[in-house]
Amino acid sequence: MSMSIISLACSANGSAEVLMAQQEGANINSDLNNSKTTLAQKVSPIPQKEIDVFLAQVKIDGKWGFIDRTGNFIIPAIFDEVKTFQDGMVAVKKRGKWGYYNKYGKNVVPVQFEEVSEYKEGYVAVKNDHDKWGFYDKSGNIIIPIQFDEVAGFKEGVALVKENKKWGFYDINGKPVIPAQFTEAQFFSEDLAPVKNADKWGFIDRSGKIVIPCQYQEEMRFSEGLAAVKMNGKWGYIDKNGRLMIGAQFNGVAHGFSEGLSAVNMDGKWKYIDQTGVVLFAAPFDNVLPFQDGLAEVRVTKKSVGFFDVLAFAVGASVNYYEIDTSRDIKSNEKRGYIDRSGKVIVPTKYDHVDTYNDGLAIVKVDDKWGCVDKKGTFVITPQYEEMSQFQEGIAKVKANGKWGFVNKVGKLLSMVQFDEAYPFSDGLAAVNRDGKWGFLSKEGKVTILPQFDEVHSFNEDLAVVKNHDMWCVINIDGKVVIQSWRGVSKLSDFSNGLAAVKVDRKWGYMDKNGKVVIQPSFNDAGLFLVK
């Protein structure tokens, strides 16, 4: 049984493909240049102040748009592709060109660009058909001219731009605060940015002044007052005055300082040092990540590799310097573990599988059984289960002897492991299946709604969609039917921000929590209303 009862065909960007029928003479061939708006695509006015907007994504004869909770179009359905909203902005595509709309329906970035980035710090990078880049703000103003060969940003109020093979910096006011003059450059960290001239690296301050001369073969950005630099083939650490604080003696550096520690490579072995350069302990692993909350993630590979084999390009404007890959995504040939600040192994890499820590717990698999450890490495849930989910609302699903049950974060079973299927907890209840029928379990381990339904959704906004004998209805947390299906209804969606999609005679519309249809069924498919 599928949790989703709306037939959503997802595009590559994760958007639900929603088809909408022609209604009331709507002009389905309307173009960006067509100033006329039909009744079916009436666009709501733009408010004068920031408010929450609830929008659902729809599609009319192959074209995308967004409607509000009255059924009016906020963004007309004229686009070939749309992305998901982020920070009140959505990227749209028409005839191979990209632009942006805001949640009020204003076209803030013209739909005329070959590429657009995501908005970061309120700004978006765009590339025109001459392969030149620039930046727009969220009001639709060009703040950095569209004239650069490459760009990166924004970060901490500045963007990196490249022109005539040189990198420079622009601020959020569109001013070139540091002219393009460097062969390579990276973002600021602790008010200093690495720059490269004449094949050597140095550091500039926010005024563009070179405060540490370009004299290093490679570097890493400053963290906790120190930066790793490479000279004469060896790595050491300098302070913000350029003084060598830890001598150049290491074959490699995994990452900058984090929680007072950094990992360095000595004779092919990883070791952790403090900010005075004292070696504290060895880390006999293939990959070592920065410390976070007193623990460092470490990894081993199934096949031993050398130092340069585990190096990966860092993210940034420059591409010819190296750092250890600090991604939390583990590769198929790796095993994860954790060590503490003394180098003690908290979670060994020999386990079959180790998840990242979440809320102080990590789910692990040992000898093909699943359990859970705390940050001291103590099993709070002894590995004993065939399967185990992530915790949701403080409770995880577990499977033993082919049956499902639930445990809390101290390993206590809520009830006997007895269910054929189960969903995670939502709104304090979990859907459970026994002998082909669905009901709901409380966090006290009691079946509060007896198994009686053929299909169910999880509770959302204290309501759950359920199905019995081909009839859909909606129940509350007491199990009482509050919305009864009527003739012709074939499907219902979950409630989202007070509305649920309802399919009647092959068309979708929307109803409220009283069961009243507030948007008449006229869509071939319909998405959820979400806050933008």
Backbone hydrogen bonds, N-H to C=O, Kabsch-Sander energy under -0.5 kcal/mol:
donor,donor_aa,acceptor,acceptor_aa,energy
7,S,5,I,-0.5
8,L,6,I,-1.6
9,A,7,S,-0.6
9,A,17,E,-0.7
10,C,8,L,-0.8
11,S,15,S,-2.5
14,G,11,S,-2.1
17,E,9,A,-2.1
18,V,16,A,-0.7
19,L,17,E,-0.5
20,M,59,K,-4.1
21,A,522,S,-1.4
26,A,23,Q,-1.4
28,I,26,A,-1.3
30,S,27,N,-1.4
34,N,31,D,-1.3
35,S,33,N,-0.8
41,Q,38,T,-0.5
42,K,39,L,-1.3
44,S,73,F,-0.8
55,L,53,V,-0.6
55,L,530,L,-2.2
56,A,67,I,-2.2
58,V,65,G,-2.8
60,I,63,K,-3.5
61,D,20,M,-0.9
61,D,59,K,-0.6
63,K,60,I,-1.6
64,W,79,F,-3.6
65,G,58,V,-2.6
66,F,75,I,-2.3
67,I,56,A,-2.5
68,D,72,N,-2.7
71,G,68,D,-1.7
73,F,42,K,-1.3
74,I,66,F,-2.2
74,I,72,N,-0.6
75,I,66,F,-1.8
78,I,64,W,-1.1
78,I,76,P,-1.8
79,F,64,W,-1.7
80,D,93,K,-2.1
81,E,93,K,-1.4
83,K,91,A,-2.6
86,Q,89,M,-2.7
89,M,86,Q,-1.5
90,V,101,Y,-2.6
92,V,99,G,-2.2
93,K,81,E,-2.7
94,K,97,K,-2.6
97,K,94,K,-1.9
98,W,113,F,-3.3
99,G,92,V,-2.1
100,Y,109,V,-1.8
101,Y,90,V,-2.3
102,N,106,K,-2.2
103,K,88,G,-1.6
105,G,102,N,-1.9
108,V,100,Y,-0.7
108,V,106,K,-1.3
109,V,100,Y,-2.0
112,Q,98,W,-1.3
112,Q,110,P,-2.0
113,F,98,W,-2.2
114,E,127,K,-2.0
115,E,127,K,-1.2
117,S,125,A,-2.5
120,K,123,Y,-3.0
123,Y,120,K,-1.4
124,V,136,Y,-2.3
126,V,134,G,-2.3
127,K,115,E,-2.4
128,N,132,K,-2.4
131,D,128,N,-1.7
133,W,148,F,-3.2
134,G,126,V,-1.8
135,F,144,I,-2.0
136,Y,124,V,-2.3
137,D,141,N,-2.1
138,K,122,G,-0.7
140,G,137,D,-1.2
143,I,135,F,-1.8
143,I,141,N,-0.8
144,I,135,F,-1.5
147,Q,133,W,-1.4
147,Q,145,P,-1.8
148,F,133,W,-2.3
149,D,162,K,-2.3
150,E,162,K,-1.0
152,A,160,L,-2.5
154,F,158,V,-0.5
155,K,158,V,-2.4
158,V,155,K,-1.4
159,A,170,Y,-2.6
160,L,152,A,-3.9
161,V,168,G,-2.2
162,K,150,E,-2.6
163,E,166,K,-2.8
166,K,163,E,-1.2
167,W,182,F,-3.5
168,G,161,V,-2.7
169,F,178,I,-2.8
170,Y,159,A,-2.2
171,D,175,K,-2.2
172,I,157,G,-0.8
174,G,171,D,-1.9
177,V,175,K,-1.9
178,I,169,F,-2.0
181,Q,167,W,-2.2
181,Q,179,P,-0.6
182,F,167,W,-2.0
183,T,196,K,-1.9
184,E,196,K,-1.0
186,Q,194,P,-2.1
189,S,192,L,-2.7
192,L,189,S,-1.2
193,A,204,I,-2.2
195,V,202,G,-2.2
196,K,184,E,-2.6
197,N,200,K,-2.5
200,K,197,N,-1.7
201,W,216,Y,-2.9
202,G,195,V,-2.7
203,F,212,I,-2.3
204,I,193,A,-2.3
205,D,209,K,-2.2
208,G,205,D,-1.9
211,V,203,F,-1.6
211,V,209,K,-0.9
212,I,203,F,-1.9
215,Q,201,W,-2.1
215,Q,213,P,-1.2
216,Y,201,W,-2.1
217,Q,230,K,-2.7
218,E,230,K,-0.7
220,M,228,A,-2.0
223,S,226,L,-2.6
226,L,223,S,-1.5
227,A,238,I,-2.1
229,V,236,G,-2.5
230,K,218,E,-2.5
231,M,234,K,-3.0
234,K,231,M,-1.9
235,W,250,F,-2.7
236,G,229,V,-2.7
237,Y,246,I,-2.3
238,I,227,A,-2.5
239,D,243,R,-1.9
242,G,239,D,-2.0
245,M,237,Y,-2.2
245,M,243,R,-0.9
246,I,237,Y,-1.9
249,Q,235,W,-2.1
249,Q,247,G,-1.1
250,F,235,W,-2.1
251,N,265,N,-2.6
252,G,265,N,-1.0
254,A,263,A,-2.6
255,H,263,A,-0.7
258,S,261,L,-2.6
261,L,258,S,-1.4
262,S,273,I,-1.7
264,V,271,K,-3.3
265,N,252,G,-3.1
266,M,264,V,-0.6
266,M,269,K,-3.1
269,K,266,M,-1.5
270,W,283,A,-0.5
271,K,264,V,-2.8
272,Y,281,F,-2.5
273,I,262,S,-2.7
274,D,278,V,-1.8
277,G,274,D,-1.8
280,L,272,Y,-2.9
280,L,278,V,-0.5
281,F,272,Y,-1.1
283,A,270,W,-3.4
285,F,283,A,-2.8
286,D,299,R,-1.7
287,N,299,R,-1.8
289,L,297,E,-2.6
292,Q,295,L,-3.2
295,L,292,Q,-1.6
296,A,339,I,-2.3
297,E,290,P,-0.6
298,V,337,G,-2.2
299,R,287,N,-2.7
300,V,335,K,-2.0
302,K,333,N,-2.2
310,V,306,G,-0.9
310,V,307,F,-0.9
312,A,323,E,-2.5
314,A,321,Y,-0.8
323,E,312,A,-1.9
324,I,254,A,-1.3
325,D,310,V,-0.9
326,T,324,I,-0.7
330,I,328,R,-0.6
334,E,331,K,-1.7
335,K,300,V,-2.4
337,G,298,V,-2.5
338,Y,347,V,-2.3
339,I,296,A,-2.1
340,D,344,K,-2.1
341,R,294,G,-0.6
343,G,340,D,-2.0
346,I,338,Y,-2.4
346,I,344,K,-0.6
347,V,338,Y,-1.8
351,Y,348,P,-1.1
352,D,365,K,-1.6
353,H,365,K,-1.4
355,D,363,I,-2.7
358,N,361,L,-2.8
361,L,358,N,-1.2
362,A,373,V,-2.4
364,V,371,G,-1.9
365,K,353,H,-2.7
366,V,369,K,-3.2
369,K,366,V,-1.5
370,W,385,Y,-2.8
371,G,364,V,-2.7
372,C,381,I,-2.5
373,V,362,A,-2.6
374,D,378,T,-2.1
377,G,374,D,-1.7
380,V,372,C,-1.7
380,V,378,T,-0.8
381,I,372,C,-2.0
384,Q,370,W,-2.1
385,Y,370,W,-1.7
386,E,399,K,-2.9
387,E,399,K,-0.9
389,S,397,K,-2.3
392,Q,395,I,-2.9
395,I,392,Q,-1.1
396,A,407,V,-2.6
398,V,405,G,-2.2
399,K,387,E,-2.1
400,A,403,K,-2.6
403,K,400,A,-2.0
404,W,419,F,-3.3
405,G,398,V,-2.6
407,V,396,A,-2.3
408,N,412,K,-1.9
409,K,394,G,-0.6
411,G,408,N,-1.8
414,L,406,F,-2.6
415,S,406,F,-0.5
418,Q,404,W,-1.2
418,Q,416,M,-1.2
419,F,404,W,-2.3
420,D,433,N,-2.6
421,E,433,N,-1.1
423,Y,431,A,-2.6
426,S,429,L,-2.7
429,L,426,S,-1.5
430,A,441,L,-2.2
432,V,439,G,-2.2
433,N,421,E,-2.5
434,R,437,K,-2.6
437,K,434,R,-1.5
438,W,453,F,-2.8
439,G,432,V,-2.7
440,F,449,I,-2.4
441,L,430,A,-2.8
442,S,446,K,-2.9
443,K,428,G,-0.6
445,G,442,S,-1.7
448,T,440,F,-1.0
448,T,446,K,-1.3
449,I,440,F,-1.7
452,Q,438,W,-2.6
453,F,438,W,-2.0
454,D,467,K,-2.4
455,E,467,K,-1.4
457,H,465,V,-2.1
460,N,463,L,-2.8
463,L,460,N,-1.2
464,A,475,I,-2.3
466,V,473,C,-2.6
467,K,455,E,-2.5
468,N,471,M,-2.4
471,M,468,N,-1.7
473,C,466,V,-2.4
474,V,483,I,-2.5
475,I,464,A,-2.6
476,N,480,K,-2.0
477,I,462,D,-0.6
479,G,476,N,-2.3
482,V,474,V,-2.7
482,V,480,K,-0.5
483,I,474,V,-1.7
485,S,472,W,-0.6
489,V,486,W,-2.0
490,S,503,K,-2.3
491,K,503,K,-0.9
493,S,501,A,-2.6
496,S,499,L,-2.9
499,L,496,S,-1.3
500,A,511,M,-2.3
501,A,494,D,-0.5
502,V,509,G,-2.2
503,K,491,K,-2.5
504,V,502,V,-0.6
504,V,507,K,-3.5
505,D,488,G,-2.0
507,K,504,V,-1.6
508,W,523,F,-3.8
509,G,502,V,-2.6
510,Y,519,I,-2.2
511,M,500,A,-2.6
512,D,516,K,-2.4
515,G,512,D,-1.9
518,V,510,Y,-2.0
518,V,516,K,-0.7
519,I,510,Y,-1.8
522,S,508,W,-2.4
523,F,508,W,-2.1
524,N,19,L,-2.1
525,D,19,L,-2.0
527,G,57,Q,-0.8
530,L,55,L,-2.2
530,L,528,L,-0.6
532,K,53,V,-3.0
